[in-house]
Amino acid sequence: MRVLTDSDVNAVLSLTDLLPVVEEAFVKQGRGEVERPPRPHFPISEGETAGTGLVMPAAIHGASTFATKVATVHPSNPERGLPTVRAQVHVTDAATGATRATMDGSRLTNARTGCIGGLATRELAVDGPVDLAVIGAGAQARWQTRAIAAATEVKRVRVYSPTPASRAACAADLRGEGLDAEAVTTPAEAVTDASVVVTATTATEPVFPGSALAPGALVVAVGAYTSEMCELDATTVERAARVFADVPEEVTETGDIAGRLTAEELHPLSAVFEGRAGREDDAELLVVDSVGSAVLDAAAAEHVLERAEQRDVGTVVGE
């Protein structure tokens, strides 16, 4: 069994190389060429340290491995200088059941989720350099921005978070990576005239006014995954010409969509990558809503493991 730490994963992970891996996983999920059991999520800890645990297994038909991810979400962690989302991924040989690897899954999760925004922007944003608004200033806000920059050309980035120090730090980090990024003081200031708006928060109330969105904007919402969580207001959903979802039946249960649209009214994001759906004109507002799919973890984990084996990265333990 190969053990991969966060630094090991970082050594072999490239967003440019991961984007087509995630795209292929979406296509296979859309075609039903995967096994994706229901993912339980449950409360862990209490009070100020309360969080959510998730178990996410998946297998892709024809793949040499399958994966099971155990993830935690603790919204109060940033106040303690800790990441909001943590994960571990267990990779199993599909032919024999032997354990192939266990790896730190936090970077893997952030990267594959970032690729959702990157791919969606490449396919659904109005042509031209991206004027990007990011609501949220945590790790996922950074990864969404990185992946969008890996998939398209980014003209500028405006970052909003209710905590001034957090938004300033996020913008500074993005500038350090070569992006024209600035922190702004209101959500409306961030999204006004933006061609792409990303929300990456743990919010329970809408995080920007849908009335401020420009015609032709693409909204990518990746934060909400339960009925209690919500990033989008009714105006945003009502203005959208189409709402795409990575897992339609699960997206309908989130605070973003519940009671507003049915699974049948949502469009599978996989259809975009197969060329069966997309933008029809530059003026229409589009929304991509994501709860995350373990299929992407399985594909990304196999990709990372193959790179690690080729380069002999990580620590091999046992027989």
C-alpha positions in Angstrom: 0.0 0.0 0.0 1.3 3.5 -0.9 0.7 6.3 1.6 0.5 9.8 0.1 0.7 12.8 2.4 -0.5 16.2 1.3 3.0 17.1 0.1 3.1 13.9 -1.9 -0.2 14.7 -3.6 1.0 18.2 -4.3 4.2 16.8 -5.9 2.2 15.0 -8.6 -1.0 17.1 -8.9 -1.5 19.4 -11.9 -4.8 21.3 -12.5 -4.0 21.4 -16.2 -3.7 17.6 -16.3 -6.6 17.0 -13.9 -9.2 19.0 -15.9 -9.6 16.3 -18.7 -9.7 13.6 -16.0 -12.6 15.3 -14.3 -14.4 16.0 -17.6 -14.2 12.3 -18.6 -15.5 11.3 -15.2 -18.5 13.6 -15.7 -19.2 12.1 -19.1 -19.1 8.5 -17.7 -21.4 9.5 -14.8 -23.8 11.0 -17.3 -23.8 7.8 -19.3 -24.4 5.7 -16.2 -21.0 4.0 -16.4 -20.4 4.4 -12.7 -21.4 3.0 -9.3 -22.1 5.8 -6.9 -23.9 4.6 -3.7 -25.8 7.2 -1.6 -23.4 9.2 0.5 -24.4 9.5 4.2 -23.7 12.8 5.9 -24.1 13.1 9.7 -23.4 15.6 12.5 -20.1 15.2 14.4 -19.1 17.0 17.5 -21.3 19.7 19.1 -21.4 23.4 20.0 -18.7 25.6 18.6 -16.8 22.6 17.1 -19.9 21.1 15.4 -19.3 19.7 11.9 -20.5 17.3 9.4 -19.0 13.9 8.4 -19.4 12.4 4.9 -18.6 9.0 3.5 -18.3 9.0 -0.3 -17.7 5.7 -2.2 -17.6 5.4 -6.0 -16.4 3.2 -8.9 -16.0 3.9 -12.6 -16.7 1.0 -15.0 -13.4 -0.1 -16.5 -11.2 1.7 -14.0 -8.4 -0.3 -12.3 -9.4 1.1 -8.9 -12.3 2.4 -6.9 -12.2 4.9 -4.1 -13.9 5.7 -0.7 -13.5 9.2 0.7 -14.1 10.2 4.3 -14.6 13.9 4.6 -15.3 16.4 7.3 -16.7 20.0 7.2 -16.2 22.2 10.2 -17.4 25.8 9.4 -15.7 27.2 12.5 -12.2 25.8 11.7 -10.9 29.0 10.0 -11.3 30.8 13.3 -8.9 28.2 14.7 -6.5 28.5 11.8 -7.6 25.2 10.4 -9.1 24.2 7.0 -12.9 24.0 6.8 -12.8 20.7 4.7 -10.6 17.8 5.4 -10.6 14.4 3.7 -8.8 11.1 3.4 -9.2 8.8 0.3 -8.8 5.0 0.4 -8.0 3.5 -3.0 -8.8 -0.2 -3.7 -7.8 -2.4 -6.6 -11.0 -3.2 -8.5 -9.8 -6.6 -9.7 -8.5 -8.1 -6.4 -9.8 -5.9 -3.6 -6.2 -5.2 -2.4 -5.5 -1.8 -0.9 -3.5 0.2 -3.4 -3.2 3.5 -1.5 -4.4 5.8 1.2 -3.9 9.5 0.6 -4.6 12.8 2.1 -7.8 13.9 0.3 -8.0 17.6 1.2 -6.0 18.9 -1.7 -7.5 16.2 -4.0 -11.0 17.4 -3.0 -10.2 21.0 -3.5 -8.6 20.4 -6.9 -11.4 18.2 -8.3 -14.0 20.7 -7.1 -12.1 23.6 -8.5 -12.1 21.7 -11.9 -15.9 21.9 -11.9 -15.7 25.7 -12.0 -12.8 25.6 -14.5 -14.7 23.3 -16.9 -18.0 25.1 -16.4 -16.3 28.4 -17.2 -14.6 27.0 -20.2 -17.8 25.7 -21.7 -20.5 28.1 -20.5 -19.0 31.5 -19.9 -19.4 34.2 -22.6 -16.3 34.1 -24.9 -13.4 36.3 -23.9 -11.2 36.9 -20.8 -13.1 36.2 -17.6 -14.0 39.0 -15.2 -14.3 36.8 -12.1 -16.2 37.4 -8.8 -15.5 35.1 -5.9 -17.7 35.0 -2.9 -15.8 33.3 -0.1 -12.2 33.5 0.8 -11.2 30.0 2.0 -9.3 27.2 0.4 -12.0 26.4 -2.2 -12.3 30.0 -3.3 -8.6 29.9 -4.1 -8.9 26.5 -5.9 -11.8 27.6 -8.0 -9.9 30.6 -9.1 -6.8 28.6 -9.9 -8.8 26.0 -11.9 -10.6 28.7 -13.8 -7.3 30.3 -14.6 -5.9 26.9 -15.7 -8.9 26.4 -18.1 -9.4 30.0 -19.4 -7.9 33.4 -19.4 -8.8 35.5 -16.3 -8.8 39.2 -16.7 -9.4 40.2 -13.0 -10.7 38.7 -9.8 -12.8 40.4 -7.1 -13.0 38.7 -3.8 -15.7 39.2 -1.1 -15.9 37.6 2.3 -17.7 39.2 5.3 -14.3 39.0 7.2 -12.0 41.9 5.9 -8.8 40.1 6.9 -9.9 36.9 5.1 -10.8 38.6 1.8 -7.6 40.6 1.9 -5.5 37.6 2.5 -7.2 35.6 -0.3 -6.7 38.5 -2.8 -3.1 38.8 -1.8 -2.5 35.1 -2.3 -4.1 35.2 -5.7 -2.0 38.2 -6.7 1.1 36.2 -5.6 0.0 33.6 -8.1 0.0 36.2 -10.9 -3.6 37.1 -11.0 -5.1 40.7 -10.9 -7.1 40.3 -7.7 -8.6 42.7 -5.3 -10.7 42.5 -2.1 -14.0 44.3 -2.2 -16.3 45.4 0.6 -19.8 44.2 -0.5 -21.1 41.2 -2.4 -22.8 43.5 -4.9 -19.5 45.2 -5.7 -18.0 41.8 -6.4 -20.7 40.5 -8.8 -21.6 43.7 -10.7 -20.4 43.3 -14.3 -18.7 40.0 -13.5 -18.9 37.5 -16.4 -18.4 34.6 -13.9 -19.5 34.4 -10.2 -18.2 31.7 -8.0 -19.7 31.0 -4.5 -17.6 28.8 -2.2 -19.0 29.2 1.3 -20.7 27.3 4.1 -23.5 29.9 4.2 -27.1 29.3 5.2 -28.4 32.4 3.6 -27.9 33.8 0.0 -24.5 35.4 -0.3 -25.1 38.0 -3.1 -28.1 39.8 -4.6 -29.2 38.1 -7.8 -30.5 41.5 -9.1 -26.9 42.7 -9.3 -25.8 40.0 -11.8 -25.0 41.2 -15.3 -26.8 39.7 -18.4 -24.8 36.8 -19.6 -23.2 36.0 -16.3 -22.4 32.4 -15.3 -22.9 31.5 -11.6 -21.0 28.5 -10.2 -22.2 27.6 -6.7 -20.2 24.9 -5.0 -20.8 25.4 -1.3 -24.3 24.2 -0.4 -24.9 20.4 -0.1 -27.7 20.2 2.5 -31.2 21.7 2.9 -29.9 24.0 5.6 -27.1 25.4 3.4 -27.9 28.1 0.8 -25.8 30.5 -1.4 -28.2 31.6 -4.1 -31.3 33.7 -3.7 -34.6 33.2 -5.6 -33.8 36.0 -8.0 -30.7 34.3 -9.3 -32.6 31.0 -9.9 -35.5 32.8 -11.5 -33.3 34.8 -13.8 -31.4 31.7 -15.0 -32.2 30.5 -18.5 -31.0 27.1 -17.4 -29.6 25.6 -14.2 -27.0 22.8 -14.6 -26.3 20.3 -11.8 -23.5 17.8 -11.2 -26.0 15.5 -9.4 -29.5 16.8 -10.1 -31.4 14.6 -7.6 -29.1 15.8 -4.8 -28.9 19.4 -5.9 -32.7 19.6 -5.5 -32.3 18.9 -1.8 -30.0 21.9 -1.2 -31.2 25.3 0.1 -30.2 26.8 -3.3 -32.8 24.8 -5.2 -35.2 23.0 -2.9 -38.8 24.1 -3.6 -37.7 26.1 -6.7 -36.9 23.5 -9.3 -37.3 19.7 -9.6 -34.6 17.3 -10.7 -36.4 17.1 -14.1 -36.0 20.9 -14.5 -32.3 20.8 -13.9 -29.8 20.0 -16.7 -27.1 17.4 -16.0 -23.7 19.1 -16.2 -22.4 16.0 -18.0 -24.6 17.0 -21.0 -22.4 20.1 -21.5 -19.3 18.1 -21.8 -20.9 15.8 -24.4 -22.0 18.8 -26.4 -25.7 18.1 -25.8 -26.3 21.4 -23.9 -24.7 24.8 -23.4 -25.0 28.5 -23.8 -27.5 29.6 -26.6 -26.8 33.3 -26.6 -24.5 35.8 -24.8 -27.3 37.5 -22.9 -28.7 34.5 -21.0 -27.8 34.0 -17.4 -26.7 30.4 -16.5 -26.2 28.7 -13.2 -24.1 25.6 -12.3 -24.9 24.1 -8.9 -22.7 21.5 -7.4 -22.9 19.2 -4.4 -19.8 17.2 -5.4 -19.7 13.6 -6.7 -17.5 10.8 -5.4 -17.1 9.8 -9.0 -14.7 12.7 -9.4 -12.8 11.6 -6.3 -12.4 8.1 -7.7 -11.1 9.4 -11.1 -8.8 12.0 -9.5 -7.5 9.5 -6.9 -6.6 6.9 -9.6 -4.9 9.7 -11.7 -2.8 10.8 -8.7 -1.9 7.3 -7.7 -0.7 6.5 -11.2 1.5 9.6 -11.2 2.8 8.7 -7.8 3.7 5.1 -8.8 5.4 6.3 -12.0 7.5 8.8 -10.0 7.9 6.7 -6.9 6.3 9.4 -4.7 5.0 8.5 -1.3 5.8 5.7 1.2 5.1 2.0 0.5 4.1 0.1 3.6 3.3 -3.6 4.0 3.6 -6.2 1.3 
